[in-house]
Amino acid sequence: MDRDWGSKPGSGGAASAQTEAMDRRERLRRLALETIDLAKDPYFMRNHLGSYECKLCLTLHNNEGNYLAHTQGKRHQTNLAKRAAREAKEAPAQPQPHKRKVSVRKTVKIGRPGYRVTKQYDPETKQRSLLFQIEYPEIEDNTKPRHRVMSSYEQRVQPFDRRYQYLLFAAEPYEIIAFKVPSTEIDKSTPKFFSHWDPDSKMFTLQVYFKTKPLEANKPQPPPPANGTAAPGAPPRPLPPPPHAPPPPPPPPQGLPNPPRAPPPPVPGSLPPPPPPMGNGPRPMPPGGTPMAPPPPPGGSGTMANFTPRPPTIPPPQGFPGQQMQGHPPPPPPNMGQ
C-alpha cells in the first residue's frame, strides 16, 4: 500500500510533532497581532533582509510571531527591568510641587454673641421673614462675620427632621451659633435678602424672606376624623339639630257617655239580687243557702296588682217609677209577696 501507516483512506498523513508546533506558533501569532500593535513597540525593527530585530536584546527573528514570543520571554523582561532602573538612577532629581498646608486655627473661644431675632410679615406679598441682629463687640480686627444655611442631615447635634433647616453665624473668637428655621425655600432676590456688617457698632444684620407655597386648587378635602376631634386649624363642625320631643301622651279617658245607674238599695228582709252574669257562666249556689264569699284580690303584698280592669257591664235599662215600658208591664215591688 502506498499510504502512510496509521492514516485513513481519503485523508492526509498523521501530523508530526514539528508540524503541530508550527501550527501552534502560527495560531499564537495571529492572536498576538490582534491584541498587540507592533507599530507602537520602540524595540521592534525590520531590517533590509526582511527579518525582524529586537533593539533591546539585539536578537534576530524570522517572523512577527517569533518576535512576539520573544517579548514574553524571560530575557526580554529582564532587560526591560534593567533599563527602567538605569533610567531612574540617571534621571536628575526634580523638585516636588509645593503643596500648601492649611493649618487649623486654634483660638480660645470667648462664648456666644448676643442676638436679637424679629419676626416680620409682608401683607402685600404675604411672605414671612426673619431679621437677625448679631452683636460681636470683641471680634478680631479686619474680619467680618460669616453665615450659611445647613440642612438637617448635615448636623449631628439633633435628630434629623426634614421640616427644618439651620442658619449658622460664625466669627472669631466667638462660638458658632445656629437658628432652627422652617425648611422653606428662601427668597434670595436683592431687595428682600440682604446682609450688613456695621464695623462701628459691631453688629451683623441679616434678613431672610421665605417663599410662599402655591395653593393647591384640586386638593381633596381630608376625611372627617373617626373620634370626632377636628384637625388643628380646621373650622368647627356645625352642631346637629336637637332631637324632636316625643308627642304628649293622650289624655286619660273620660267617663262613659251613659254611665250605669246604681241599683236601688235593698229593702230589709228581702233576698239580695242575683249576681250579674259572668263570662264563664253562673256559679252554682253552695248547699245551705249561704252565698260564697268573693275571692280575695290577687297579690299578697298588700298592693293591688298591675292589671287592666274589665269594663263594667251595662245592666238592662229600667224605667223610672211611674213609667211603663212599651209591651212590658211594670215589675212588682219587692215586698209584694209578703
C-alpha positions in Angstrom: 0.0 0.0 0.0 1.2 3.5 -0.8 -0.3 5.4 2.1 1.4 6.2 5.4 0.9 3.9 8.3 -1.9 4.9 10.7 -3.8 7.2 8.2 -7.2 6.5 6.8 -8.0 6.3 3.1 -9.0 9.7 1.7 -7.2 11.7 4.4 -3.7 13.1 4.9 -1.0 11.5 6.9 -0.6 11.8 10.6 0.8 15.2 11.8 4.2 15.1 13.2 5.4 17.0 16.3 7.2 19.6 14.2 4.0 20.3 12.2 1.9 20.7 15.3 4.5 23.1 16.8 4.4 25.2 13.7 0.6 25.3 13.7 0.6 26.3 17.3 3.1 29.2 16.8 1.1 30.5 13.8 -2.1 30.4 15.9 -0.5 32.3 18.7 1.0 34.8 16.3 -2.4 35.7 14.9 -3.9 36.1 18.4 -1.0 38.3 19.5 -1.3 40.5 16.4 -5.0 41.1 17.3 -4.1 42.4 20.7 -0.6 44.0 20.3 0.3 46.8 17.9 3.9 46.3 16.8 3.9 49.8 15.3 4.0 51.2 18.9 6.8 49.0 20.1 10.0 51.0 20.4 12.3 47.9 20.3 10.8 46.4 17.1 12.7 46.9 13.9 12.7 45.3 10.4 16.0 45.1 8.6 16.8 45.2 4.9 16.8 41.4 4.7 13.2 41.1 5.7 13.8 39.7 9.1 13.0 41.3 12.5 15.3 42.5 15.2 14.9 43.4 18.9 16.9 46.5 19.6 16.9 45.9 23.3 18.2 42.4 23.3 19.9 42.5 19.9 18.2 39.3 18.7 17.2 38.3 15.1 13.7 36.9 14.4 12.4 35.4 11.2 8.7 36.5 11.5 6.5 38.6 13.7 5.3 35.7 15.7 8.8 34.8 16.7 9.4 38.3 17.9 6.1 38.4 19.9 7.1 35.1 21.6 10.5 36.7 22.4 8.9 39.7 24.1 7.0 37.4 26.5 10.2 35.5 27.4 12.4 35.9 30.4 15.4 37.5 28.6 13.4 40.4 27.2 11.5 41.0 30.5 14.8 41.1 32.4 16.4 43.7 30.1 13.3 45.8 30.4 13.6 45.9 34.2 17.4 46.7 34.0 16.8 49.6 31.6 14.0 51.1 33.7 16.2 51.0 36.8 19.1 52.6 35.0 16.9 55.4 33.6 15.5 56.1 37.0 19.0 56.3 38.5 20.4 58.6 35.8 17.4 60.9 35.8 18.0 64.3 37.6 16.1 64.9 40.8 13.1 67.1 40.0 11.7 69.4 42.7 8.4 68.3 44.1 5.4 70.6 43.6 4.8 72.7 46.6 1.6 71.8 48.5 0.1 74.5 50.6 -0.6 73.2 54.0 -3.6 74.8 55.7 -3.4 74.6 59.5 -6.4 74.7 61.6 -6.5 77.7 63.8 -6.7 77.0 67.4 -8.2 80.0 69.1 -9.7 80.3 72.5 -13.4 80.8 72.3 -14.9 83.6 74.5 -18.5 82.5 74.4 -21.6 83.1 72.4 -22.5 86.5 71.0 -25.7 88.4 71.8 -28.5 88.3 69.2 -32.0 89.5 68.5 -34.5 87.8 66.2 -37.5 89.7 64.8 -40.4 88.0 63.1 -41.9 90.0 60.2 -44.9 89.7 57.8 -45.4 91.4 54.5 -49.2 91.9 53.9 -48.7 92.7 50.2 -46.8 89.6 49.2 -48.0 87.5 52.2 -44.4 86.5 52.9 -42.9 85.8 56.3 -39.4 86.9 57.1 -36.9 86.9 59.9 -34.5 89.7 60.9 -31.3 88.5 62.7 -29.1 91.1 64.6 -25.9 89.5 66.0 -23.6 91.6 68.2 -19.8 90.9 68.0 -18.2 93.6 70.3 -14.9 91.7 70.6 -14.5 90.4 67.0 -11.0 90.2 65.6 -9.7 93.1 63.6 -10.3 93.2 59.8 -12.7 90.3 59.9 -16.4 90.0 59.1 -18.9 87.5 60.3 -20.0 84.7 58.0 -23.2 82.9 57.7 -24.6 79.8 55.8 -27.6 77.6 55.6 -27.2 74.0 56.8 -29.5 71.1 56.1 -30.9 69.0 58.9 -28.9 66.0 57.6 -25.6 67.8 57.8 -25.6 68.4 61.6 -25.0 65.7 64.3 -26.5 67.6 67.3 -30.2 67.0 66.9 -32.2 64.2 65.2 -32.9 64.5 61.5 -36.1 66.4 60.7 -36.8 67.4 57.1 -39.2 70.1 58.2 -36.4 72.3 59.5 -33.1 73.7 58.4 -30.4 75.7 60.3 -28.9 79.2 59.8 -25.4 79.4 61.1 -23.3 82.5 62.1 -19.6 82.4 62.8 -17.0 85.0 63.8 -13.7 84.6 65.6 -13.2 84.3 68.6 -16.9 83.7 69.3 -18.6 80.3 69.1 -20.7 79.3 66.2 -24.4 79.8 66.8 -27.3 78.3 64.8 -31.0 79.1 64.5 -33.6 76.4 63.6 -35.9 77.8 60.9 -38.6 76.2 58.7 -37.3 74.2 55.7 -39.0 76.5 53.2 -37.2 77.8 50.1 -35.5 81.2 50.9 -36.3 84.1 48.6 -32.8 85.4 47.6 -33.9 88.4 45.5 -32.0 91.6 46.0 -34.4 93.8 47.9 -35.5 91.1 50.3 -32.4 89.1 51.1 -29.6 91.3 52.4 -26.8 91.3 55.0 -24.9 94.2 56.5 -21.9 94.5 58.8 -21.5 97.7 60.8 -17.9 98.0 62.0 -18.7 100.9 64.3 -21.5 99.2 66.3 -20.1 95.7 65.8 -23.5 94.4 64.7 -24.2 92.0 61.9 -27.7 92.1 60.3 -29.3 89.5 58.1 -32.8 89.5 56.7 -34.3 86.3 55.3 -37.6 86.0 53.4 -39.4 82.7 52.8 -41.3 82.0 49.6 -45.0 81.3 49.9 -46.3 77.9 49.0 -48.6 77.8 45.9 -52.2 77.0 46.7 -53.4 73.6 45.5 -56.7 74.1 43.7 -57.7 70.4 43.3 -56.6 69.2 46.6 -59.2 66.8 48.1 -60.7 67.6 51.4 -59.4 65.3 54.2 -61.9 62.8 55.6 -63.6 63.6 58.9 -61.8 62.1 61.9 -63.2 59.0 63.4 -63.1 60.1 67.1 -64.9 63.4 66.4 -61.9 65.6 67.0 -61.1 68.1 64.3 -57.6 68.7 62.9 -55.7 71.8 64.1 -56.7 74.9 62.1 -59.9 73.3 60.7 -63.2 75.2 61.1 -65.5 73.8 63.7 -68.2 71.4 62.5 -71.8 72.5 62.8 -73.8 71.1 65.6 -76.5 68.6 64.8 -80.2 69.7 65.2 -81.8 68.9 68.5 -83.8 65.7 68.6 -87.6 66.1 68.3 -89.5 65.8 71.6 -91.8 62.8 71.8 -95.6 63.5 71.3 -97.5 64.1 74.5 -99.4 61.2 75.9 -103.1 61.0 75.2 -105.5 62.4 77.8 -107.0 60.0 80.3 -110.3 58.6 79.2 -113.3 60.5 80.5 -116.5 58.9 81.9 -118.7 56.8 79.6 -121.4 58.8 77.8 -124.2 56.8 79.7 -122.7 55.6 82.9 -124.7 52.7 84.5 -127.1 53.7 87.2 -126.6 52.2 90.6 -129.3 49.7 91.6 -131.8 50.8 94.3 -130.9 49.9 97.9 -132.3 46.6 99.1 -135.3 46.5 101.3 -134.7 44.9 104.7 -135.8 41.3 104.9 -135.6 40.6 101.2 -133.1 38.4 99.3 -130.1 40.0 97.7 -130.4 40.4 93.9 -128.7 37.7 91.8 -125.1 38.4 90.7 -124.6 39.6 87.2 -123.8 37.0 84.6 -120.1 36.0 84.4 -118.2 35.2 81.3 -117.6 31.7 82.4 -121.3 31.0 83.3 -123.1 31.3 86.7 -121.6 29.7 89.6 -123.8 27.1 91.4 -125.2 28.1 94.9 -123.5 26.1 97.6 -125.7 23.9 99.7 -127.2 25.5 102.8 -128.1 28.8 101.1 -125.1 30.7 102.3 -123.6 32.7 99.5 -119.9 32.3 98.8 -117.5 35.0 99.8 -115.9 36.9 97.0 -112.3 35.8 96.3 -109.6 38.0 97.7 -107.8 40.3 95.3 -104.6 38.9 93.8 -101.2 39.7 95.3 -100.4 39.0 98.9 -98.1 42.0 99.4 -101.0 44.4 100.3 -100.7 46.3 97.0 -103.0 45.8 94.0 -101.5 44.1 91.1 -101.0 46.0 87.9 -103.8 44.8 85.6 -106.4 46.4 83.4 -109.9 46.0 84.8 -112.7 44.7 82.7 -115.1 47.3 81.6 -118.3 47.2 83.6 -121.3 45.6 82.1 -124.3 47.8 81.5 -127.4 46.4 83.2 -130.6 46.4 81.2 -132.4 49.7 81.3 -135.0 50.1 84.0 -137.8 52.6 83.9 -138.3 55.3 86.5 -141.3 55.0 88.9 -144.5 56.0 87.1 -143.1 55.0 83.7 -144.1 51.8 81.8 -142.1 50.1 79.2 -143.9 49.5 75.9 -145.2 46.0 75.7 -144.0 45.1 79.2 -145.9 45.6 82.5 -144.1 47.3 85.3 -142.3 44.9 87.7 -144.0 44.3 91.0 -142.5 45.9 94.1 -140.0 43.7 96.0 -142.3 43.4 99.1 -145.4 42.5 97.3 -145.3 38.8 98.1 -145.1 39.2 101.8 
